[in-house]
Amino acid sequence: MTAPTHARTLTADEAATARRAHEERADALTAAHRERKRQGQKHAVEDFLFTYYPFSPARLRRWHPGWRVGYEAAADVDAEGRSLIADVDAAGHRSWYVDIAGPEGAPTIRRADVERYLEERADAFGFMTRLLRASSLTRRRPEFGCFGLHEWAMVHRVPEGAQRHEDLPLRLSPAETDAVVEREKLICSHLDAFRFFTSSAAPRNALEPTRATQVDNDNPACLHVGMDLYKWAMKLTPLLPSDLVLDCFEHARATRVLDMEASPYDVRPLGYGVVPIETPRGKAEYVRRQRELAAGADVLRERILAELEGLEASEPAER
């Protein structure tokens, strides 16, 4: 493989300014979560992105310009030579970056270590790019008939008080909640939602999604597929620019709101509304908002794919 090169270089001042802007935006997005964690509090809606996905606020805060952009390494240290970044080893080398020494007197340029990423993460890179392409609205017809019933299937026949979000009450009685699952058609195609179905609900699902069939099954309209763009963006760092990663995070957070408003839980005490998908009116509202989110997710998906254009790993193994 011919080693890809970065297209442009930021000066130390430009890189420092970009990093500060990213850190300020990331800090604003995670401030409430960090404060709740400090006080030992939980939030069933907003904390989801930090419990479901294995990425801390500190990791989200790390600035990456993307593989197409290099920058003067001097941007990563202060006037006393102390590192301004967290992902650096004892020798001062930044994780997943490589330094390129210039001619005598010229600044050292730091860029993403694309070659190492594509070599060591070839299988993962191949899987992610295949999945992103396959789940595009231009390549796969979206299905809008799931109505967010995955959350209902996760509490089917669960004893009262034993549901996943034990601090939230159900909107309906346990019997009424079970009845919704039993009269509706379950067509969940998302593996990481389906795996939380109760043993009584799982056989009712029209599909049995697995990791091996994920590329073939992921539905562009699925809320979790849209939220997962944040996961893939984080796993693709440092190849992707951090503004795109934060855009995916914000989309995932907005999607989680509909996910929980349409769930069997009553999130009104937290300041949210209700999308009663057990009614025709609720179903219509769910689909309307689902279409908007799917369109927004597809814009992000295409942005990710555009950023990755020109990169290819060694032949990936099937997953």
C-alpha positions in Angstrom: 0.0 0.0 0.0 1.3 3.5 -0.9 1.5 5.5 2.3 -1.1 8.3 2.3 0.1 11.8 3.1 -1.7 14.6 4.8 -3.0 17.4 2.5 -2.2 20.4 4.6 -0.4 21.5 7.7 -1.6 23.7 10.6 0.8 26.1 12.2 1.3 25.7 16.0 -1.0 28.6 16.6 -3.7 27.3 14.3 -3.5 23.8 15.9 -3.6 25.3 19.4 -6.7 27.4 18.5 -8.5 24.4 16.9 -7.7 22.2 19.9 -9.0 24.8 22.4 -12.2 25.2 20.4 -12.7 21.5 20.4 -12.0 21.1 24.1 -14.4 23.9 24.9 -17.2 22.4 22.8 -16.6 18.9 24.3 -16.5 20.3 27.8 -19.9 22.0 27.3 -21.4 18.8 25.9 -20.3 16.7 28.8 -20.5 19.2 31.7 -23.9 18.0 33.1 -22.8 14.3 33.0 -19.5 15.1 34.7 -21.2 17.0 37.4 -23.7 14.2 38.0 -20.9 11.7 38.2 -19.1 13.9 40.8 -22.3 14.0 42.9 -23.0 10.3 42.4 -26.2 10.9 40.5 -27.5 9.1 37.4 -29.7 10.2 34.4 -31.3 7.4 32.4 -31.5 9.5 29.2 -28.4 11.7 29.1 -25.9 9.3 30.7 -26.6 6.5 28.2 -23.9 7.5 25.8 -21.3 7.1 28.5 -22.6 3.8 29.8 -23.6 2.1 26.6 -20.5 3.2 24.7 -17.1 2.7 26.2 -15.9 6.3 25.7 -15.2 8.7 28.6 -15.6 12.5 28.5 -11.8 12.7 28.6 -11.4 10.7 25.5 -14.1 12.6 23.7 -12.2 15.8 24.6 -9.1 14.8 22.8 -8.6 16.8 19.6 -7.8 15.2 16.3 -7.5 17.1 13.1 -8.1 14.1 10.9 -5.7 12.1 8.7 -5.7 14.7 6.0 -4.2 17.4 8.3 -0.8 17.6 9.9 0.2 20.2 12.4 3.4 21.6 14.0 4.2 19.4 17.0 5.1 22.5 19.1 1.3 23.0 19.5 1.2 20.2 22.0 3.5 21.7 24.6 3.4 24.9 26.6 6.2 27.5 27.0 7.9 25.3 29.7 7.8 22.2 27.5 5.0 20.5 29.4 2.5 18.4 27.4 -0.8 20.0 26.7 -2.4 16.7 25.6 -3.4 13.6 27.5 -2.7 10.8 24.9 1.1 11.0 25.1 3.6 8.5 26.4 6.6 9.0 28.7 8.8 9.8 25.7 6.5 12.5 24.5 5.0 10.5 21.6 1.3 11.0 21.0 -0.7 7.8 20.6 -1.6 6.9 17.0 0.5 9.8 15.7 3.9 10.0 14.0 6.4 12.9 13.9 8.1 13.9 10.7 11.3 15.9 11.1 11.7 18.7 8.6 14.9 20.2 7.3 17.3 21.8 9.8 15.5 24.7 11.5 12.0 23.6 10.2 9.3 22.6 12.7 8.5 18.9 13.4 5.2 18.0 11.8 2.8 15.6 13.7 0.2 13.6 11.8 -2.0 10.6 12.3 -0.1 7.3 12.0 -2.3 6.1 9.2 -0.1 3.3 8.1 0.0 1.7 11.6 -3.8 2.2 12.0 -4.6 0.5 8.7 -2.1 -2.3 9.4 -3.1 -3.1 13.1 -6.8 -2.4 12.7 -7.3 -3.7 9.2 -10.2 -6.1 10.1 -12.0 -3.4 12.2 -11.5 -0.8 9.5 -12.8 -3.1 6.8 -15.9 -4.0 8.9 -16.7 -0.4 9.8 -16.4 0.9 6.2 -18.5 -2.0 4.8 -21.1 -1.4 7.5 -21.3 2.3 6.9 -21.6 1.9 3.1 -24.2 -0.8 3.4 -26.4 1.1 5.8 -26.5 4.3 3.7 -30.0 5.5 2.6 -28.7 5.5 -1.0 -27.9 1.8 -0.8 -30.5 0.3 1.5 -34.2 0.9 1.8 -35.1 2.1 5.3 -37.7 0.4 7.3 -39.9 2.5 9.5 -42.2 -0.1 11.2 -40.3 -0.9 14.3 -41.8 1.9 16.4 -39.1 1.7 19.1 -40.5 -1.5 20.5 -37.0 -2.8 21.4 -37.2 -0.9 24.8 -40.6 -2.6 25.4 -39.2 -6.0 24.6 -36.5 -5.4 27.2 -39.1 -5.3 30.0 -41.5 -8.0 28.7 -42.7 -10.1 31.6 -40.0 -8.6 33.9 -41.2 -8.3 37.5 -42.2 -4.8 38.6 -39.2 -2.9 39.8 -36.7 -5.2 38.1 -36.5 -3.4 34.8 -33.2 -2.0 33.4 -34.0 1.6 34.5 -35.2 0.8 37.9 -35.3 4.5 38.9 -38.0 5.2 36.2 -41.6 4.1 36.5 -43.4 2.5 33.6 -46.1 4.6 31.9 -48.5 1.6 31.8 -49.0 -1.3 34.2 -46.7 -4.3 33.7 -49.6 -6.3 32.2 -50.5 -3.5 29.8 -46.8 -3.1 28.8 -46.6 -6.9 28.2 -49.8 -6.7 26.1 -48.2 -4.1 23.8 -45.3 -6.4 23.1 -47.6 -9.3 22.5 -50.0 -7.6 20.0 -47.4 -5.6 18.0 -44.9 -7.1 15.5 -41.3 -7.1 16.7 -38.9 -6.5 13.7 -35.8 -5.3 15.5 -32.7 -5.8 13.3 -30.1 -4.2 15.5 -27.9 -6.8 17.3 -27.0 -4.6 20.3 -30.7 -3.8 21.0 -31.9 -7.3 20.4 -29.4 -8.9 22.8 -31.2 -7.1 25.7 -34.6 -8.6 24.8 -36.0 -10.7 27.6 -36.1 -14.5 27.0 -39.9 -14.2 26.5 -39.7 -11.4 24.0 -36.7 -12.6 21.9 -38.6 -15.5 20.1 -41.3 -13.0 19.1 -38.8 -11.0 17.0 -39.0 -11.5 13.2 -35.2 -11.5 13.0 -32.3 -13.0 15.0 -29.5 -10.5 14.3 -25.9 -11.5 14.9 -22.6 -9.8 14.5 -21.9 -11.9 11.4 -25.1 -10.6 9.7 -24.9 -7.0 10.9 -23.6 -5.6 7.6 -26.6 -7.2 5.9 -29.2 -6.2 8.5 -28.5 -2.7 9.8 -31.5 -0.6 9.0 -30.7 3.1 8.0 -33.8 4.2 9.9 -33.0 2.4 13.1 -32.4 4.7 16.0 -29.5 2.6 17.3 -27.8 2.4 13.9 -27.9 6.2 13.9 -26.5 6.4 17.4 -23.8 4.0 16.5 -22.3 6.5 14.2 -20.8 8.0 17.3 -19.2 4.7 18.2 -17.7 4.2 14.7 -16.5 7.8 14.7 -14.7 7.3 18.0 -13.2 4.0 16.8 -12.0 5.7 13.6 -10.0 8.3 15.5 -7.5 9.7 14.8 -8.5 9.3 11.1 -11.6 11.5 11.5 -11.6 15.2 12.5 -12.9 15.9 15.9 -15.7 18.3 14.8 -17.3 15.3 12.9 -17.0 13.1 16.0 -18.7 15.7 18.2 -21.5 16.1 15.5 -22.0 12.4 15.8 -22.2 12.6 19.6 -24.8 15.4 19.4 -26.8 13.4 16.9 -26.7 10.3 19.2 -27.8 12.4 22.2 -30.8 13.8 20.3 -31.7 10.3 19.1 -31.6 9.0 22.6 -34.4 11.4 23.5 -36.8 9.8 21.0 -35.6 6.4 22.1 -36.7 7.0 25.6 -39.8 9.2 24.9 -41.2 6.2 22.9 -40.1 3.7 25.5 -42.4 2.2 28.2 -40.8 4.4 30.8 -42.2 7.6 32.0 -39.5 10.2 31.4 -41.8 13.2 32.0 -40.3 13.8 35.5 -37.0 14.4 33.7 -38.5 17.1 31.5 -39.2 15.0 28.4 -42.4 14.2 26.6 -44.2 11.0 25.6 -44.5 9.4 22.2 -47.2 6.8 22.9 -46.3 4.2 20.3 -49.1 2.0 21.6 -51.5 4.3 19.8 -51.9 5.3 16.1 -51.1 8.9 17.0 -47.9 7.9 18.8 -46.8 5.7 15.9 -47.3 8.5 13.4 -45.2 10.9 15.6 -42.5 8.3 16.0 -42.1 7.7 12.3 -42.1 11.4 11.5 -39.2 12.0 14.0 -37.5 8.8 13.0 -37.4 10.0 9.3 -35.8 13.3 10.4 -33.2 11.5 12.5 -32.5 9.0 9.7 -31.9 11.8 7.3 -29.5 13.5 9.7 -27.7 10.3 10.4 -27.2 9.7 6.7 -25.5 13.1 6.3 -23.1 12.2 9.0 -22.5 8.7 7.5 -21.7 10.2 4.2 -19.3 12.7 5.8 -17.5 9.9 7.6 -17.2 7.9 4.3 -15.9 11.0 2.5 -13.2 11.5 5.1 -12.1 7.9 4.7 -12.0 8.1 0.9 -8.5 7.3 -0.3 -7.7 4.9 2.6 -7.7 1.2 2.3 -6.5 -1.5 4.7 -5.2 -4.9 3.8 -7.9 -7.4 2.9 -10.1 -7.6 6.0 -11.4 -10.9 7.4 -15.1 -11.5 7.5 -16.7 -10.7 10.8 
